Amino acid sequence: MDPVPSTRAHSPHLDAINLMLRDLHTRHDEIRHRAAFRGCTNELLTLQQELVNYLLDKKHSLLGLNPTQHDSIPNYNSFT
């Protein structure tokens, strides 16, 4: 279960970002099979990582944290 944020940082927007990040971190085999069939697996995984980076930046901004360096963010596509 996701940790409950403090009242100050709790918002529907932040909840939506956390849910989308969770979804992006979930392996979706059906979509990956379609991407493989269409020959766009690398593009799909690159786009997924770009979306994760964007959402993490947005989340940190809402929480008032410093922007992250994307080089230090783990690649969530490493399980390919």
Residue pairs with C-beta under 8 A, 6 or more apart in sequence:
2 18
2 22
4 10
5 14
9 62
9 63
11 62
13 62
14 59
14 62
14 63
17 55
17 58
17 59
17 62
18 59
20 51
20 55
21 52
21 55
21 56
21 59
24 48
24 51
24 52
24 55
24 76
25 52
25 76
27 79
31 44
32 41
32 44
35 41
35 43
35 44
41 80
45 77
45 80
48 76
48 77
49 75
49 76
49 77
52 73
52 76
53 70
53 73
56 68
56 73
57 67
57 68
60 66
60 67
60 68
61 67
